[in-house]
Amino acid sequence: MPTYTSATIVKDRCKDINTADLTDAKIETNIYMAEQIVNSIMRKSFLTNFNSGAHGLIRDATTNLAAFMCFQYDVETSTNSASSSALIADLL
């Protein structure tokens, strides 16, 4: 189970994007990858003593990175709305 964020939080972050084909297991895989990237950048892991109140920035960074990993943007077939495109730009 992911530590810094959850599939529910990532889904909420992506609520304007069609994520019907994303299962919790796929999202959690992206969360695990995001957690490892965040840990490597920080050169420290908070996986054993994570507190969302004290480590909110870590939660936000991991949630945004995992959400970004969930997007499979295809220019030719994309039907994303302007708000969806704005969310993607915001995550960048």
N, C-alpha and C positions, 0 to 999 in steps of 0.2 A: 504494500500500500504506500502511495506517495506520502511524503512528509510535509513539504513546504506548501503545497496546494492540493486541490482535489479535482476530480473530473467534473463535479458539480460547479465549482467556481470557474473552471475553464469554459464550460458550456455557457454559463451566465455571461462571461466576457465575450463570447461569440454569439450571443443571442440573435443578432441581426444577420447572421450568416447561416446558410442551410447546412446544418451538421447532422442531418438525418442518418447518413451512412456511417457516422462516427460512433463506435461503441465506446463504453467506458474503458474497456481494455485497451483500445487504440489510443485513447486520450491519455491513459495512465502511462503507456509506453512513451508518449511524447513528454509527459511530466518527468519521468525518470531521466530521460535525456537532458531535459532542461535543468533538472536539479544538479546533474553532474557538470554541466557547463557552468552553472552559477557557482558551484563549489570550486571548480578549477580556477575561475576568475578570482574568487575571494581567497583562494589558497587556504581555505578552512571549511570545514563541514559543520553545519549545525543540525545534522540529521538526528543526532542522539538527544539534543536538548533544545529543540525548536520551540519557540514561543511566538505565536502569531502577533501578539501584542507588542513584543519587544523587537520582533524581526519582520515587521510589516513590509519593509522595502524588499526583503528577500522574497516574501510571498508575492508581491506585485511583479517583480522581475521574472520569477519562475512562471507565474500565471500567464503573463504576456508572451513570454518565449514559447511556452507550450501551446498557447492559442495560435501563435504565428505558425508553429509547426503543423497545426491542424489544417491550415489553409492549403488547398491544392488549386492554385489559381491557373486557369487555362485561358489565355487571351481569346482564343477562337470560340470557345464554347461557354465562356463565363456569362452568367446572367445576373451578376451581383449588382445591387442597386447602388445609388450614390452613397447612402449611409453605410453600406457594407464596404465600399471602397474607402470611405473615410476612416472606418474602424481599422482596416488593414494599414492605412497610412499612419494612424495613431500608434499602432503596435510597433511600427518601424521606428 
